[in-house]
């Protein structure tokens, strides 16, 4: 069975700046690859994703390209840093643009995001990873994605400290273990949903 994943990096930094969020997403994709899942990572800050809640806000909006890739993938990995205890503004923008999926159905009358798995990767230098993941989970689930057991992986540094995830000399064992479990569960669930889709009305 062929499965694919799209990782959306909601760092506020555009390329080629290094991104801790990008590093963690790369690790998630590497673990998914061990389960036969191909994937790619897109950085929102590199594209003109306009504000709004429709699938195409016009005037060069880059979201239609993201939307196409989201719907083509079996697994969506949404990555965000923590800013002031919340997901980044670009993560919120992605969720707002995904809101358009609420009004779209497939050829069986089901929500268009059904049969797709979503998970979350969070990095930051303060507490709040659980709160950020919970908020993002709710948005993703509202528009039709299924969240697996252990649906998030994260790293947070000490409060008021300047060390970033990308600056660590070694990935902490617990982060590596959680990332591996996340990938394993995402691949398993995506495979099940590909074989047995959610029922229509």
NUVO-291529 format. One record per atom (N, C-alpha, C): residue number from 1; x, y, z; residue in three letters. Coordinates in nm, 3 decimals, m for minus. Example, Ala and Ser with C-alpha at 12.3 -4.5 7.8 and 13.67 -1.06 7.14 Angstrom:
// NUVO-291529
REC    n       c1       c2       c3  res
REC    1    1.319   m0.569    0.780  ALA
REC    1    1.230   m0.450    0.780  ALA
REC    1    1.320   m0.330    0.780  ALA
REC    2    1.285   m0.225    0.708  SER
REC    2    1.367   m0.106    0.714  SER
REC    2    1.290    0.003    0.787  SER
This chain:
// NUVO-291529
REC    n       c1       c2       c3  res
REC    1    0.084   m0.119    0.000  UNK
REC    1    0.000    0.000    0.000  UNK
REC    1    0.088    0.125    0.000  UNK
REC    2    0.058    0.219   m0.088  UNK
REC    2    0.133    0.343   m0.097  UNK
REC    2    0.065    0.451   m0.014  UNK
REC    3    0.139    0.513    0.077  UNK
REC    3    0.088    0.621    0.159  UNK
REC    3    0.178    0.743    0.143  UNK
REC    4    0.118    0.862    0.158  UNK
REC    4    0.196    0.985    0.146  UNK
REC    4    0.162    1.080    0.259  UNK
REC    5    0.256    1.169    0.287  UNK
REC    5    0.238    1.267    0.394  UNK
REC    5    0.280    1.405    0.346  UNK
REC    6    0.211    1.505    0.397  UNK
REC    6    0.249    1.644    0.374  UNK
REC    6    0.275    1.707    0.510  UNK
REC    7    0.395    1.763    0.527  UNK
REC    7    0.429    1.835    0.650  UNK
REC    7    0.426    1.984    0.619  UNK
REC    8    0.346    2.058    0.694  UNK
REC    8    0.337    2.203    0.678  UNK
REC    8    0.408    2.270    0.795  UNK
REC    9    0.512    2.344    0.763  UNK
REC    9    0.594    2.410    0.863  UNK
REC    9    0.544    2.553    0.882  UNK
REC   10    0.495    2.584    1.001  UNK
REC   10    0.438    2.715    1.030  UNK
REC   10    0.534    2.805    1.107  UNK
REC   11    0.664    2.782    1.092  UNK
REC   11    0.762    2.874    1.147  UNK
REC   11    0.739    3.013    1.091  UNK
REC   12    0.778    3.115    1.164  UNK
REC   12    0.767    3.252    1.114  UNK
REC   12    0.887    3.289    1.026  UNK
REC   13    0.986    3.200    1.019  UNK
REC   13    1.108    3.228    0.942  UNK
REC   13    1.094    3.175    0.800  UNK
REC   14    1.128    3.257    0.702  UNK
REC   14    1.129    3.210    0.564  UNK
REC   14    1.263    3.143    0.533  UNK
REC   15    1.267    3.064    0.429  UNK
REC   15    1.392    3.000    0.386  UNK
REC   15    1.487    3.108    0.335  UNK
REC   16    1.618    3.088    0.350  UNK
REC   16    1.685    2.966    0.394  UNK
REC   16    1.717    2.964    0.543  UNK
REC   17    1.650    3.045    0.624  UNK
REC   17    1.676    3.045    0.768  UNK
REC   17    1.648    2.907    0.827  UNK
REC   18    1.734    2.866    0.919  UNK
REC   18    1.714    2.738    0.987  UNK
REC   18    1.589    2.744    1.073  UNK
REC   19    1.522    2.631    1.085  UNK
REC   19    1.397    2.624    1.158  UNK
REC   19    1.395    2.502    1.248  UNK
REC   20    1.377    2.525    1.378  UNK
REC   20    1.364    2.412    1.471  UNK
REC   20    1.240    2.330    1.437  UNK
REC   21    1.134    2.399    1.400  UNK
REC   21    1.011    2.330    1.360  UNK
REC   21    1.038    2.243    1.237  UNK
REC   22    1.113    2.299    1.142  UNK
REC   22    1.148    2.223    1.022  UNK
REC   22    1.229    2.100    1.053  UNK
REC   23    1.320    2.111    1.151  UNK
REC   23    1.401    1.996    1.191  UNK
REC   23    1.312    1.886    1.247  UNK
REC   24    1.221    1.921    1.338  UNK
REC   24    1.133    1.819    1.397  UNK
REC   24    1.044    1.757    1.290  UNK
REC   25    0.993    1.838    1.197  UNK
REC   25    0.911    1.783    1.089  UNK
REC   25    0.992    1.689    1.000  UNK
REC   26    1.117    1.723    0.975  UNK
REC   26    1.204    1.634    0.896  UNK
REC   26    1.222    1.501    0.967  UNK
REC   27    1.232    1.505    1.100  UNK
REC   27    1.245    1.381    1.176  UNK
REC   27    1.117    1.299    1.171  UNK
REC   28    1.002    1.366    1.175  UNK
REC   28    0.875    1.294    1.161  UNK
REC   28    0.867    1.227    1.023  UNK
REC   29    0.902    1.301    0.918  UNK
REC   29    0.898    1.244    0.783  UNK
REC   29    0.995    1.127    0.768  UNK
REC   30    1.112    1.137    0.832  UNK
REC   30    1.209    1.027    0.827  UNK
REC   30    1.154    0.902    0.895  UNK
REC   31    1.085    0.921    1.007  UNK
REC   31    1.025    0.806    1.076  UNK
REC   31    0.909    0.748    0.992  UNK
REC   32    0.831    0.835    0.930  UNK
REC   32    0.722    0.786    0.845  UNK
REC   32    0.777    0.705    0.727  UNK
REC   33    0.891    0.748    0.674  UNK
REC   33    0.951    0.677    0.561  UNK
REC   33    0.986    0.533    0.597  UNK
REC   34    1.016    0.509    0.725  UNK
REC   34    1.047    0.372    0.770  UNK
REC   34    0.925    0.282    0.758  UNK
REC   35    0.807    0.343    0.747  UNK
REC   35    0.682    0.267    0.733  UNK
REC   35    0.624    0.278    0.592  UNK
REC   36    0.711    0.315    0.498  UNK
REC   36    0.671    0.320    0.358  UNK
REC   36    0.593    0.443    0.318  UNK
REC   37    0.598    0.548    0.400  UNK
REC   37    0.523    0.671    0.371  UNK
REC   37    0.617    0.773    0.308  UNK
REC   38    0.587    0.815    0.186  UNK
REC   38    0.665    0.920    0.122  UNK
REC   38    0.612    1.055    0.168  UNK
REC   39    0.697    1.158    0.164  UNK
REC   39    0.648    1.285    0.214  UNK
REC   39    0.729    1.404    0.168  UNK
REC   40    0.671    1.522    0.186  UNK
REC   40    0.740    1.646    0.157  UNK
REC   40    0.702    1.749    0.263  UNK
REC   41    0.786    1.852    0.275  UNK
REC   41    0.762    1.958    0.371  UNK
REC   41    0.749    2.091    0.298  UNK
REC   42    0.648    2.169    0.333  UNK
REC   42    0.628    2.303    0.279  UNK
REC   42    0.635    2.403    0.394  UNK
REC   43    0.699    2.516    0.368  UNK
REC   43    0.710    2.621    0.468  UNK
REC   43    0.616    2.736    0.430  UNK
REC   44    0.517    2.763    0.513  UNK
REC   44    0.416    2.863    0.482  UNK
REC   44    0.478    3.000    0.456  UNK
REC   45    0.581    3.035    0.534  UNK
REC   45    0.643    3.166    0.522  UNK
REC   45    0.707    3.191    0.387  UNK
REC   46    0.729    3.085    0.309  UNK
REC   46    0.789    3.098    0.177  UNK
REC   46    0.685    3.128    0.069  UNK
REC   47    0.558    3.131    0.106  UNK
REC   47    0.451    3.145    0.008  UNK
REC   47    0.353    3.254    0.051  UNK
REC   48    0.281    3.307   m0.044  UNK
REC   48    0.183    3.412   m0.017  UNK
REC   48    0.047    3.349    0.013  UNK
REC   49    0.035    3.293    0.133  UNK
REC   49   m0.093    3.236    0.177  UNK
REC   49   m0.173    3.350    0.238  UNK
REC   50   m0.276    3.390    0.170  UNK
REC   50   m0.351    3.509    0.211  UNK
REC   50   m0.447    3.477    0.326  UNK
REC   51   m0.481    3.577    0.406  UNK
REC   51   m0.581    3.555    0.511  UNK
REC   51   m0.718    3.530    0.449  UNK
REC   52   m0.800    3.454    0.518  UNK
REC   52   m0.934    3.425    0.469  UNK
REC   52   m0.981    3.288    0.511  UNK
REC   53   m1.102    3.254    0.474  UNK
REC   53   m1.160    3.124    0.511  UNK
REC   53   m1.222    3.055    0.390  UNK
REC   54   m1.175    3.088    0.270  UNK
REC   54   m1.220    3.019    0.151  UNK
REC   54   m1.104    2.939    0.093  UNK
REC   55   m1.131    2.856   m0.006  UNK
REC   55   m1.026    2.774   m0.066  UNK
REC   55   m0.938    2.852   m0.162  UNK
REC   56   m0.982    2.969   m0.205  UNK
REC   56   m0.901    3.052   m0.294  UNK
REC   56   m0.940    3.198   m0.273  UNK
REC   57   m0.847    3.275   m0.216  UNK
REC   57   m0.872    3.416   m0.190  UNK
REC   57   m0.828    3.505   m0.305  UNK
REC   58   m0.788    3.444   m0.419  UNK
REC   58   m0.753    3.520   m0.538  UNK
REC   58   m0.625    3.600   m0.525  UNK
REC   59   m0.595    3.682   m0.629  UNK
REC   59   m0.480    3.774   m0.628  UNK
REC   59   m0.349    3.706   m0.593  UNK
REC   60   m0.321    3.593   m0.656  UNK
REC   60   m0.195    3.524   m0.632  UNK
REC   60   m0.189    3.441   m0.506  UNK
REC   61   m0.302    3.412   m0.446  UNK
REC   61   m0.308    3.332   m0.323  UNK
REC   61   m0.240    3.196   m0.345  UNK
REC   62   m0.150    3.160   m0.255  UNK
REC   62   m0.078    3.032   m0.265  UNK
REC   62   m0.154    2.917   m0.201  UNK
REC   63   m0.263    2.946   m0.129  UNK
REC   63   m0.332    2.838   m0.058  UNK
REC   63   m0.384    2.728   m0.150  UNK
REC   64   m0.438    2.758   m0.270  UNK
REC   64   m0.486    2.648   m0.355  UNK
REC   64   m0.381    2.539   m0.378  UNK
REC   65   m0.253    2.576   m0.389  UNK
REC   65   m0.147    2.477   m0.404  UNK
REC   65   m0.135    2.392   m0.277  UNK
REC   66   m0.138    2.457   m0.160  UNK
REC   66   m0.135    2.384   m0.033  UNK
REC   66   m0.255    2.290   m0.023  UNK
REC   67   m0.373    2.343   m0.054  UNK
REC   67   m0.496    2.264   m0.044  UNK
REC   67   m0.489    2.138   m0.130  UNK
REC   68   m0.439    2.154   m0.251  UNK
REC   68   m0.427    2.039   m0.341  UNK
REC   68   m0.337    1.933   m0.282  UNK
REC   69   m0.226    1.975   m0.224  UNK
REC   69   m0.132    1.880   m0.165  UNK
REC   69   m0.188    1.817   m0.036  UNK
REC   70   m0.263    1.896    0.044  UNK
REC   70   m0.326    1.842    0.164  UNK
REC   70   m0.422    1.730    0.126  UNK
REC   71   m0.505    1.753    0.026  UNK
REC   71   m0.606    1.655   m0.012  UNK
REC   71   m0.546    1.536   m0.086  UNK
REC   72   m0.427    1.552   m0.144  UNK
REC   72   m0.361    1.441   m0.212  UNK
REC   72   m0.288    1.349   m0.115  UNK
REC   73   m0.262    1.398    0.006  UNK
REC   73   m0.186    1.320    0.105  UNK
REC   73   m0.278    1.240    0.195  UNK
REC   74   m0.225    1.129    0.246  UNK
REC   74   m0.299    1.048    0.344  UNK
REC   74   m0.280    1.100    0.485  UNK
REC   75   m0.167    1.167    0.509  UNK
REC   75   m0.132    1.215    0.642  UNK
REC   75   m0.091    1.362    0.632  UNK
REC   76   m0.148    1.445    0.718  UNK
REC   76   m0.108    1.584    0.731  UNK
REC   76   m0.034    1.600    0.863  UNK
REC   77    0.088    1.653    0.857  UNK
REC   77    0.166    1.682    0.977  UNK
REC   77    0.176    1.834    0.986  UNK
REC   78    0.111    1.891    1.086  UNK
REC   78    0.112    2.036    1.101  UNK
REC   78    0.210    2.073    1.211  UNK
REC   79    0.313    2.148    1.174  UNK
REC   79    0.417    2.184    1.270  UNK
REC   79    0.413    2.331    1.303  UNK
REC   80    0.429    2.363    1.432  UNK
REC   80    0.426    2.503    1.474  UNK
REC   80    0.519    2.529    1.591  UNK
REC   81    0.580    2.646    1.593  UNK
REC   81    0.648    2.688    1.716  UNK
REC   81    0.544    2.745    1.814  UNK
REC   82    0.586    2.762    1.937  UNK
REC   82    0.502    2.826    2.039  UNK
REC   82    0.544    2.972    2.048  UNK
REC   83    0.447    3.063    2.037  UNK
REC   83    0.473    3.205    2.060  UNK
REC   83    0.370    3.258    2.157  UNK
REC   84    0.419    3.311    2.270  UNK
REC   84    0.331    3.362    2.375  UNK
REC   84    0.229    3.257    2.419  UNK
REC   85    0.273    3.132    2.421  UNK
REC   85    0.188    3.023    2.468  UNK
REC   85    0.088    2.972    2.366  UNK
REC   86    0.096    3.019    2.241  UNK
REC   86   m0.002    2.983    2.138  UNK
REC   86    0.068    2.931    2.013  UNK
REC   87   m0.008    2.865    1.923  UNK
REC   87    0.050    2.830    1.793  UNK
REC   87    0.089    2.959    1.719  UNK
REC   88    0.178    2.950    1.625  UNK
REC   88    0.219    3.068    1.549  UNK
REC   88    0.101    3.124    1.470  UNK
REC   89    0.112    3.250    1.432  UNK
REC   89    0.007    3.313    1.352  UNK
REC   89   m0.011    3.242    1.219  UNK
REC   90    0.097    3.185    1.163  UNK
REC   90    0.085    3.113    1.037  UNK
REC   90    0.013    2.981    1.055  UNK
REC   91    0.029    2.918    1.170  UNK
REC   91   m0.047    2.796    1.198  UNK
REC   91   m0.196    2.829    1.207  UNK
REC   92   m0.227    2.938    1.275  UNK
REC   92   m0.367    2.981    1.283  UNK
REC   92   m0.422    3.012    1.144  UNK
REC   93   m0.340    3.071    1.059  UNK
REC   93   m0.385    3.100    0.923  UNK
REC   93   m0.415    2.971    0.847  UNK
REC   94   m0.329    2.870    0.863  UNK
REC   94   m0.354    2.741    0.797  UNK
REC   94   m0.487    2.682    0.845  UNK
REC   95   m0.511    2.688    0.976  UNK
REC   95   m0.638    2.636    1.028  UNK
REC   95   m0.756    2.714    0.972  UNK
REC   96   m0.741    2.845    0.961  UNK
REC   96   m0.849    2.928    0.906  UNK
REC   96   m0.875    2.893    0.759  UNK
REC   97   m0.770    2.865    0.684  UNK
REC   97   m0.789    2.829    0.544  UNK
REC   97   m0.849    2.689    0.530  UNK
REC   98   m0.812    2.599    0.623  UNK
REC   98   m0.872    2.466    0.623  UNK
REC   98   m1.020    2.470    0.657  UNK
REC   99   m1.064    2.578    0.721  UNK
REC   99   m1.205    2.593    0.757  UNK
REC   99   m1.297    2.579    0.635  UNK
REC  100   m1.246    2.614    0.517  UNK
REC  100   m1.326    2.604    0.395  UNK
REC  100   m1.368    2.459    0.367  UNK
REC  101   m1.292    2.362    0.420  UNK
REC  101   m1.326    2.222    0.397  UNK
REC  101   m1.458    2.184    0.461  UNK
REC  102   m1.504    2.262    0.559  UNK
REC  102   m1.632    2.232    0.623  UNK
REC  102   m1.748    2.234    0.524  UNK
REC  103   m1.735    2.314    0.420  UNK
REC  103   m1.845    2.327    0.324  UNK
REC  103   m1.827    2.244    0.199  UNK
REC  104   m1.727    2.155    0.198  UNK
REC  104   m1.701    2.075    0.079  UNK
REC  104   m1.721    1.926    0.109  UNK
REC  105   m1.780    1.855    0.014  UNK
REC  105   m1.805    1.712    0.031  UNK
REC  105   m1.751    1.635   m0.089  UNK
REC  106   m1.725    1.506   m0.066  UNK
REC  106   m1.676    1.422   m0.174  UNK
REC  106   m1.793    1.362   m0.252  UNK
REC  107   m1.763    1.268   m0.341  UNK
REC  107   m1.868    1.211   m0.427  UNK
REC  107   m1.966    1.123   m0.350  UNK
REC  108   m1.939    1.098   m0.221  UNK
REC  108   m2.031    1.019   m0.138  UNK
REC  108   m2.103    1.108   m0.037  UNK
REC  109   m2.084    1.238   m0.048  UNK
REC  109   m2.150    1.331    0.042  UNK
REC  109   m2.083    1.344    0.178  UNK
REC  110   m1.960    1.296    0.191  UNK
REC  110   m1.886    1.303    0.317  UNK
REC  110   m1.796    1.425    0.319  UNK
REC  111   m1.757    1.470    0.439  UNK
REC  111   m1.660    1.579    0.448  UNK
REC  111   m1.535    1.542    0.369  UNK
REC  112   m1.482    1.639    0.296  UNK
REC  112   m1.377    1.610    0.199  UNK
REC  112   m1.245    1.566    0.263  UNK
REC  113   m1.224    1.597    0.390  UNK
REC  113   m1.100    1.557    0.457  UNK
REC  113   m1.110    1.419    0.522  UNK
REC  114   m1.228    1.358    0.518  UNK
REC  114   m1.244    1.223    0.576  UNK
REC  114   m1.140    1.128    0.516  UNK
REC  115   m1.106    1.025    0.594  UNK
REC  115   m1.012    0.920    0.555  UNK
REC  115   m0.868    0.969    0.554  UNK
REC  116   m0.844    1.087    0.610  UNK
REC  116   m0.709    1.139    0.620  UNK
REC  116   m0.671    1.155    0.768  UNK
REC  117   m0.545    1.131    0.796  UNK
REC  117   m0.493    1.138    0.932  UNK
REC  117   m0.417    1.269    0.949  UNK
REC  118   m0.425    1.328    1.066  UNK
REC  118   m0.347    1.448    1.095  UNK
REC  118   m0.277    1.434    1.230  UNK
REC  119   m0.158    1.492    1.240  UNK
REC  119   m0.085    1.494    1.365  UNK
REC  119   m0.013    1.629    1.376  UNK
REC  120    0.048    1.652    1.492  UNK
REC  120    0.103    1.785    1.522  UNK
REC  120    0.245    1.771    1.577  UNK
REC  121    0.331    1.864    1.535  UNK
REC  121    0.468    1.873    1.589  UNK
REC  121    0.488    2.015    1.642  UNK
REC  122    0.537    2.026    1.766  UNK
REC  122    0.546    2.156    1.833  UNK
REC  122    0.685    2.176    1.891  UNK
REC  123    0.740    2.296    1.873  UNK
REC  123    0.867    2.331    1.936  UNK
REC  123    0.855    2.468    2.001  UNK
REC  124    0.935    2.489    2.106  UNK
REC  124    0.932    2.619    2.172  UNK
REC  124    1.026    2.626    2.289  UNK
REC  125    1.047    2.744    2.341  UNK
REC  125    1.133    2.764    2.456  UNK
REC  125    1.053    2.801    2.580  UNK
REC  126    0.934    2.752    2.588  UNK
REC  126    0.849    2.777    2.704  UNK
REC  126    0.749    2.662    2.714  UNK
REC  127    0.680    2.655    2.824  UNK
REC  127    0.580    2.551    2.841  UNK
REC  127    0.461    2.581    2.750  UNK
REC  128    0.377    2.482    2.730  UNK
REC  128    0.256    2.505    2.652  UNK
REC  128    0.236    2.413    2.535  UNK
REC  129    0.322    2.313    2.516  UNK
REC  129    0.310    2.224    2.400  UNK
REC  129    0.179    2.147    2.402  UNK
REC  130    0.136    2.102    2.519  UNK
REC  130    0.009    2.028    2.527  UNK
REC  130   m0.109    2.117    2.490  UNK
REC  131   m0.107    2.239    2.538  UNK
REC  131   m0.215    2.332    2.507  UNK
REC  131   m0.219    2.365    2.357  UNK
REC  132   m0.102    2.388    2.299  UNK
REC  132   m0.094    2.417    2.156  UNK
REC  132   m0.145    2.298    2.074  UNK
REC  133   m0.098    2.178    2.108  UNK
REC  133   m0.142    2.058    2.036  UNK
REC  133   m0.293    2.040    2.048  UNK
REC  134   m0.347    2.060    2.168  UNK
REC  134   m0.491    2.042    2.188  UNK
REC  134   m0.571    2.138    2.102  UNK
REC  135   m0.528    2.263    2.094  UNK
REC  135   m0.599    2.361    2.012  UNK
REC  135   m0.592    2.325    1.864  UNK
REC  136   m0.475    2.284    1.818  UNK
REC  136   m0.460    2.248    1.678  UNK
REC  136   m0.537    2.120    1.646  UNK
REC  137   m0.532    2.022    1.738  UNK
REC  137   m0.610    1.899    1.720  UNK
REC  137   m0.757    1.930    1.695  UNK
REC  138   m0.813    2.018    1.777  UNK
REC  138   m0.956    2.048    1.767  UNK
REC  138   m0.990    2.104    1.630  UNK
REC  139   m0.908    2.196    1.583  UNK
REC  139   m0.932    2.253    1.451  UNK
REC  139   m0.923    2.149    1.340  UNK
REC  140   m0.822    2.065    1.346  UNK
REC  140   m0.805    1.962    1.244  UNK
REC  140   m0.919    1.861    1.247  UNK
REC  141   m0.961    1.823    1.367  UNK
REC  141   m1.070    1.728    1.379  UNK
REC  141   m1.202    1.787    1.332  UNK
REC  142   m1.222    1.916    1.359  UNK
REC  142   m1.346    1.982    1.318  UNK
REC  142   m1.366    1.976    1.167  UNK
REC  143   m1.257    1.983    1.090  UNK
REC  143   m1.271    1.983    0.945  UNK
REC  143   m1.260    1.844    0.884  UNK
REC  144   m1.251    1.740    0.969  UNK
REC  144   m1.265    1.604    0.919  UNK
REC  144   m1.146    1.512    0.931  UNK
REC  145   m1.033    1.561    0.981  UNK
REC  145   m0.916    1.475    0.996  UNK
REC  145   m0.930    1.385    1.118  UNK
REC  146   m0.865    1.269    1.114  UNK
REC  146   m0.863    1.177    1.226  UNK
REC  146   m0.728    1.186    1.296  UNK
REC  147   m0.731    1.200    1.429  UNK
REC  147   m0.608    1.212    1.509  UNK
REC  147   m0.576    1.075    1.569  UNK
REC  148   m0.455    1.023    1.550  UNK
REC  148   m0.419    0.893    1.607  UNK
REC  148   m0.384    0.903    1.756  UNK
REC  149   m0.373    0.787    1.819  UNK
REC  149   m0.317    0.783    1.954  UNK
REC  149   m0.175    0.837    1.948  UNK
REC  150   m0.134    0.912    2.050  UNK
REC  150   m0.004    0.980    2.051  UNK
REC  150    0.008    1.060    1.921  UNK
REC  151   m0.084    1.157    1.905  UNK
REC  151   m0.092    1.234    1.782  UNK
REC  151   m0.004    1.358    1.778  UNK
REC  152    0.085    1.373    1.877  UNK
REC  152    0.175    1.488    1.873  UNK
REC  152    0.312    1.449    1.925  UNK
REC  153    0.411    1.519    1.874  UNK
REC  153    0.547    1.510    1.927  UNK
REC  153    0.593    1.653    1.950  UNK
REC  154    0.676    1.674    2.052  UNK
REC  154    0.715    1.811    2.083  UNK
REC  154    0.845    1.817    2.160  UNK
REC  155    0.904    1.936    2.158  UNK
REC  155    1.018    1.968    2.243  UNK
REC  155    0.999    2.110    2.293  UNK
REC  156    1.019    2.130    2.422  UNK
REC  156    1.020    2.265    2.478  UNK
REC  156    1.144    2.279    2.567  UNK
REC  157    1.212    2.392    2.553  UNK
REC  157    1.327    2.420    2.637  UNK
REC  157    1.284    2.485    2.766  UNK
REC  158    1.382    2.516    2.848  UNK
REC  158    1.352    2.581    2.976  UNK
REC  158    1.290    2.719    2.953  UNK
REC  159    1.202    2.758    3.044  UNK
REC  159    1.143    2.891    3.037  UNK
REC  159    1.252    2.997    3.045  UNK
REC  160    1.234    3.104    2.969  UNK
REC  160    1.326    3.219    2.970  UNK
REC  160    1.466    3.181    2.924  UNK
REC  161    1.476    3.075    2.843  UNK
REC  161    1.607    3.027    2.797  UNK
REC  161    1.615    3.045    2.646  UNK
REC  162    1.736    3.059    2.593  UNK
REC  162    1.753    3.089    2.451  UNK
REC  162    1.788    2.974    2.361  UNK
REC  163    1.797    2.852    2.413  UNK
REC  163    1.835    2.738    2.331  UNK
REC  163    1.719    2.693    2.243  UNK
REC  164    1.746    2.672    2.114  UNK
REC  164    1.646    2.621    2.021  UNK
REC  164    1.667    2.471    1.999  UNK
REC  165    1.563    2.406    1.953  UNK
REC  165    1.570    2.262    1.924  UNK
REC  165    1.682    2.232    1.824  UNK
REC  166    1.694    2.317    1.722  UNK
REC  166    1.795    2.295    1.620  UNK
REC  166    1.938    2.310    1.673  UNK
REC  167    1.953    2.371    1.790  UNK
REC  167    2.085    2.393    1.848  UNK
REC  167    2.131    2.280    1.939  UNK
REC  168    2.045    2.184    1.966  UNK
REC  168    2.082    2.072    2.052  UNK
REC  168    2.186    1.985    1.983  UNK
REC  169    2.278    1.931    2.058  UNK
REC  169    2.381    1.843    2.001  UNK
REC  169    2.325    1.706    1.968  UNK
REC  170    2.216    1.669    2.034  UNK
REC  170    2.155    1.537    2.013  UNK
REC  170    2.005    1.548    2.041  UNK
REC  171    1.926    1.479    1.962  UNK
REC  171    1.782    1.476    1.987  UNK
REC  171    1.757    1.400    2.118  UNK
REC  172    1.685    1.458    2.211  UNK
REC  172    1.656    1.387    2.337  UNK
REC  172    1.586    1.254    2.310  UNK
REC  173    1.622    1.153    2.388  UNK
REC  173    1.567    1.020    2.367  UNK
REC  173    1.415    1.019    2.369  UNK
REC  174    1.355    1.090    2.463  UNK
REC  174    1.209    1.089    2.474  UNK
REC  174    1.143    1.151    2.351  UNK
REC  175    1.204    1.255    2.296  UNK
REC  175    1.150    1.316    2.174  UNK
REC  175    1.160    1.218    2.058  UNK
REC  176    1.275    1.153    2.045  UNK
REC  176    1.295    1.055    1.938  UNK
REC  176    1.196    0.939    1.951  UNK
REC  177    1.177    0.892    2.073  UNK
REC  177    1.083    0.780    2.095  UNK
REC  177    0.940    0.820    2.061  UNK
REC  178    0.902    0.941    2.103  UNK
REC  178    0.766    0.988    2.076  UNK
REC  178    0.745    1.010    1.927  UNK
REC  179    0.844    1.067    1.859  UNK
REC  179    0.835    1.090    1.715  UNK
REC  179    0.820    0.957    1.641  UNK
REC  180    0.895    0.856    1.684  UNK
REC  180    0.884    0.724    1.620  UNK
REC  180    0.746    0.664    1.643  UNK
REC  181    0.692    0.677    1.764  UNK
REC  181    0.559    0.625    1.794  UNK
REC  181    0.453    0.699    1.714  UNK
REC  182    0.466    0.831    1.706  UNK
REC  182    0.374    0.912    1.627  UNK
REC  182    0.369    0.862    1.483  UNK
REC  183    0.486    0.844    1.423  UNK
REC  183    0.492    0.799    1.284  UNK
REC  183    0.432    0.660    1.267  UNK
REC  184    0.462    0.572    1.360  UNK
REC  184    0.410    0.435    1.354  UNK
REC  184    0.257    0.435    1.359  UNK
REC  185    0.202    0.513    1.452  UNK
REC  185    0.056    0.517    1.467  UNK
REC  185   m0.012    0.587    1.350  UNK
REC  186    0.051    0.694    1.299  UNK
REC  186   m0.006    0.764    1.183  UNK
REC  186   m0.011    0.672    1.062  UNK
REC  187    0.099    0.603    1.035  UNK
REC  187    0.104    0.513    0.919  UNK
REC  187    0.003    0.401    0.933  UNK
REC  188   m0.008    0.345    1.054  UNK
REC  188   m0.104    0.237    1.079  UNK
REC  188   m0.247    0.284    1.055  UNK
REC  189   m0.283    0.397    1.113  UNK
REC  189   m0.419    0.448    1.101  UNK
REC  189   m0.451    0.489    0.957  UNK
REC  190   m0.355    0.553    0.890  UNK
REC  190   m0.378    0.593    0.752  UNK
REC  190   m0.399    0.471    0.662  UNK
REC  191   m0.325    0.364    0.690  UNK
REC  191   m0.343    0.240    0.614  UNK
REC  191   m0.481    0.181    0.635  UNK
REC  192   m0.528    0.182    0.760  UNK
REC  192   m0.661    0.130    0.789  UNK
REC  192   m0.770    0.212    0.719  UNK
REC  193   m0.757    0.344    0.725  UNK
REC  193   m0.858    0.430    0.663  UNK
REC  193   m0.856    0.420    0.512  UNK
REC  194   m0.741    0.390    0.455  UNK
REC  194   m0.734    0.375    0.310  UNK
REC  194   m0.805    0.247    0.265  UNK
REC  195   m0.801    0.145    0.350  UNK
REC  195   m0.866    0.018    0.320  UNK
REC  195   m1.015    0.019    0.354  UNK
REC  196   m1.051    0.089    0.460  UNK
REC  196   m1.191    0.091    0.508  UNK
REC  196   m1.229    0.235    0.536  UNK
REC  197   m1.288    0.300    0.439  UNK
REC  197   m1.322    0.442    0.450  UNK
REC  197   m1.439    0.463    0.547  UNK
REC  198   m1.448    0.585    0.598  UNK
REC  198   m1.563    0.617    0.683  UNK
REC  198   m1.690    0.602    0.601  UNK
REC  199   m1.799    0.560    0.663  UNK
REC  199   m1.923    0.541    0.587  UNK
REC  199   m1.989    0.674    0.550  UNK
REC  200   m2.063    0.670    0.440  UNK
REC  200   m2.145    0.785    0.401  UNK
REC  200   m2.279    0.772    0.472  UNK
REC  201   m2.363    0.873    0.460  UNK
REC  201   m2.496    0.868    0.523  UNK
REC  201   m2.579    0.757    0.461  UNK
